[in-house]
Each structure stands twice: as C-alpha cells, then as structure tokens.
Amino acid sequence: MAKTKETKKLDTSTEEKIKEAARTVFYKKGFAATRTRDIAEEADINLALLNYYFRSKAKLFEIIILEALSGFIQSIRIVLNDERTTLETKTEELAGRYIDLIIREPEIPTFIIAEMRNNPKELLHKLPLKDTLLNSVFFRQHTEAVKKGRITEPNPFHFFMNLMGLIIFPFIGKPMIMEVSGLQNAAFNQMMLERKRLIPIWIKSMMKAE
C-alpha cells in the first residue's frame, strides 16, 4: 500500500516537472517552434517518458493554458462580484489583472484565438465565462449606471468588448507592433503596464460618448 502511494507521488511529481518544463519552452519559443524533444530536454527526461504522460505537444499545451486560465477566471469572478467596489474600480482591476496574466503567460491570446476559431463551444464549456459575466455584480452595476445616466451606452457587452479589445489586441498584434515601433520585448511589456492606468480612463470616456 505504501509503495502505491509512493509511486503515485512520484508520478505526480514527474507530471508537474514536465508541465513546468513545457511552460518554460513554450514561452521561450512559442507553440509552433517547440518540439517535444525540447520539452524532454528541459525536463531532463527521455522522450518516451514524456510521451507516456502526455500524448502530444498540443495536448500538453492545452492543459497548461487551461490551468492558467481556470485559475485566472476564479480570481476574476471575485473581482466581478465584489459588492464593495465600484464599476470603475472593477474596470481598473480587470485591466491590471489581464495585462499581468498575459505578460506572465504570453501564449494565452494565441491559444484563445485558435480555440475560438476551431471549437468555441468547447472552450466555453471548459471555461465558464458565460455564467461568470451574465450573473455578475459587474453587469448589474453597469445596468444601474445606465439608469442613472452615468453611462450612455446601454449594452453591457459593448462595455466588456471595448475593455477586452484594449487589453488583448496589442498582445495579439505584438510582433507587428514591435516591428513597426522598434520596441524590444521589455519595452513592449513596459508599455502594456502603462496601459493598466490608461485603459480605465479611455473606457470611462468612451461610455460617456453620445
């Protein structure tokens, strides 16, 4: 019995070691340029062992990204449903947390776009975004702000799409932006960190526009 528990612990440890190595290589090289052999070398294991734990590079990539997104959505749910914070504060926190996440997990935008193109219903099944948004204090506060005349656009999805577009598009267009601007990766990330302050200001101005 003790031997079974020891084996299970060893298996879990090896699995986590592979995922951590994969995360390092994916973020350094990107999904397309990464080979399973690169991950095995980073984890200091043989390729056969990696294939034993994970069937393919794509499956391993999906597991890593979904783990990151699932944990993030849980933290976002707390922000969206905080009765003590205003709509403006929630906007600031959403912008800040999303930007921090994507800087830390740079392959997320590419993964989401691919999943939305190939199987959007499956992605929504894996990530409970619909319930997180529709039943949130965030959406209720938007409705209340519209009734009080503080926001002129009545559709909360415009509010949310504008926010997500300002956060995510620069990361999607990162190679083009870096090429045109001459920015290196560190300077690009610094510019994105500056947007944590600017995006809530832009959103507030947009939602008051007639």
N, C-alpha and C positions, 0 to 999 in steps of 0.2 A: 504493500500500500504506500509506504514511504517512497519507494522507488518511483511509483506512478506520479506522485506529487512532484518529485524532483525533476522527472522528465518533462512534465507539463510546464514547470517553472523555466527550465532550460529552453523549451520550445518557444515560450512567450518572449523570453529574453532575446533569442535569435531573431524572431519575427520583428521585434522592435528595433533591433540593430539594423536589420535590412531596410526597414522603413526610414530610419534616420539617415542611413547612407543614401537611399534613393532621393530623399528630400534634398540633401546636400548637392547631389549630382544634377537633379532636375533643375534646381535653381541656379546652378552654375552654367549649365549647358543648354537648358531648355529641353522640353519633352522630345522634340524631333531629333536633336543631335545626340541624345543619350542612348547608349547601348546597355543591355542587361549586363554585359561583361563589365562595363564601367561601374555599375552599382555593386556587383560582386567584389570587384577590386577595392572599392571604397569601404565595403563592409568587412573586407579581409576574409571572405569565404569563397568556396568554389561555386562555379556557375550552376552545377547540378543541384546544390543545396538551395540556391535562390529560386530555381525553377520548381523545387519541391514545395516551397512555401507559397510562391506566387506564380500563377500560370503564365502571366505575360507582363511586359512592361506597362501596357495600357491599364491592366487591372491594378497593378501596384500604384500607378499614378492616380487612378480614380479613388482608391482607398485613402491615399494621403490627402488629396484635395478635399474629399468629402468629410474627413475627420476635422480638418481645419475649418471648413465652412459650418459644420454642425455645431462645433463649439462656439464659433462666432455668432451664429444665429441665436443661440441661447443667451449670449450676452446682449445682443441687440434687442431681444424680446424684453429683457429687463429695462432697457432704456425706453423702449416704446410704451411700456405700461407703467412707467413711474408717474404716479398721481401728483408727486411733489414738484415736478419740473414742468416748465412751460414748453410750448411748441418750439420756441426759439432755442431754448436750451437743448431740447432733443435734437434739433437740426444740427447744432454745433457738435453734439456728442456723436451723432451718426457720421457726419463728415470726418471727424477726427478718428473714430474707430475704423471706418472703412479704409481710410488712407493708410493708417498704421498697419492694418492687416495686409493690404496689397503690397506695401513696401516689404513686409516680412515674408509674404507668400506670393511672389511675383507671377507665378504660373496660374493663379486663380482666374483672372479675366479670360485667358485663352481657353481654359477648361470650360468655363461657363458658356462662352460663345459656341464652342463645339457641341456641348450638350444641348443647348437651346436649338441648335440647327438640326441635330440628329434625333433627339428624343426629349422634347420639352416636358411632356407629361411625366416621364420617368424622373427627370430632375426635380420637378415639383413634388413628386412622391417621396423622394429621398430627403428633400429639404422643405419643411412645412412653412413656406413663405406666405401662402395664401392666408392661413389662419393667423399667422404672426402679424400680418398687416391689417386685414379687414376687421379683426376684433380688438384692435389695439386702442389704447388711450390716445396715442398719436393721431389716429384718424378721427377720433371723437373730438379732440381739441381743434383739429382743422375745421371740422363742421361748425363748431362753436365760434371760431374766429371769423368764418364766413358770415354767420348770422349777425355778428357784432360789427361787421363792415371792416374788420382789420385785414381781411384777405378778400380780394375781388374775384379771384378765380374759384368757382365753387367745386370743381372736380379735384378731389384729393390726389388722384393718380397723376395729374399734371404736376402737382407739388412734388410727389415722390419721384416721378420720371426726371424732372428737372434736377433734383438733388442727385440722383444716381448718375445721370449723364455727366454732370460737372465733376463728379468724383471719378467715375470709371473710364470715361473716354480717353483722358490723357494717358492712362496706363495702356489702353489698347493701342493708341497711336504713338506709344513711346519710341519705337525705332525711327519713325518718320520725324517726330518732334526733335529727337536728339540729332538726327542727321541735318535737319534744316537749321536748328539753333546752334549746333556745335557743342551742345552740352554733353558732359560725361555723366556716367550713372549717378555719382554722388551729387552733382549739381542738379540733376533732374529730380532726384529724391528730395533735395532741399526745397526745390520749387513746389513740389507736391505738399510738403509740410507747411509751406506758406499758405497753401490753399485751404488748410484747415481753418484759418481765420477768415479768409476771403469768401469762401463758398456760402456760409450763412448770411453774409452781407448781401451777396448777389441774389440769393434765394428770396430774402425779405423784400428786396427792391422789385424783383420780378412779380411776386404775388400781389403787389400793390398796384401794378400797372393796369391801366384801363385798356 
